[in-house]
Amino acid sequence: MLWMIALALLLAACASATLPNHNTALYGFAYGIDPTHCPSLQEVEGNLAKVKPFVNVSQGLQLMLGLWVNNNPSVFAAQKQALVHLVSTSNVDNVIGVSVGSESLYRGEVDSNTLAGYITETKQALASAGKSIPVSTADVYYKFEAPVIQAVDYLMMNAFPYWEGVAISSAADTLFNHINYVKSIAQGKEVVVSETGWPSAGPNFQSAQSGVAQQAQYLSQVSCRAQQTGTKIFWFEANDEPWKGANTVESHWGLWDVNGQWRTNYHFGC
């Protein structure tokens, strides 16, 4: 089962903690974990301590739970069973959501009807366990179709203008165009950005240039727009992930580097 961690306000992909500064310009960020190295409690606590000055911790630690979805129905069945066991045997008052799948539509591993069925099954399982927890799925902004929109309690969209080859000068506008598109099809349901970000290093992609300055610019502009519009946005991501490969842009999306140091004096909000 994938776990998502959030301090105060939460939800998002792979382990998320609410970040931003004192005016909560962003909703949270993704916190990646090396799949070949399970971190100790002390390591996790140390990483979360880095963002504590920027976090409203008045509500304590809150969690979003994630169920992995792929083209094997038995995987979802096992995940759902684990979820039911967890909510039936533990205090889940600090669980604020369940995400059924992460970009499973984008990967083409399930279709919309199948995913909608999994979401409905998850809702029913939670209700049978006596729990009222919102259920959604996270996917790229252009993959939501009617069955999934109808099934979720709110929509969680991923969007990366960098991977669309958009120049940094137009990146924030591009993101919010995507947000507005999803809002237009969301049937009045809330839209949360579960992943967006910009790399600090690595190869450029078309007109999109990686770099610390570009990352800082995108963060500043996106968090300001989020603050102005009341949009819930999770930043991808907190920490660089060197295990993804030294010569790939995938390793360089974090706000702190491989040594756990903030890369620059980032500005959150307007």
Secondary structure, 3 states (H helix, E strand, C coil): CEEEEEECCCCCCCCEECCCCCCCCCCEEECCCCCCCCCCHHHHHHHHHHHHHHCCCCCCEEEEEEECCCCCHHHHHHHHHHHHHHHHHCCCCCEEEEEEEECCCCCCCCCHHHHHHHHHHHHHHHHHCCCCCCEEEEEECCCCCHHHHHHCCCEEEECCHHHHCCCHHHHHHHHHHHHHHHHHHCCCCCEEEEEECCCCCCCCECCECCCHHHHHHHHHHHHHHHHHHCCCEEECCCECCHHHCCCCHHHCCCCECCCCCECCCCCCCC
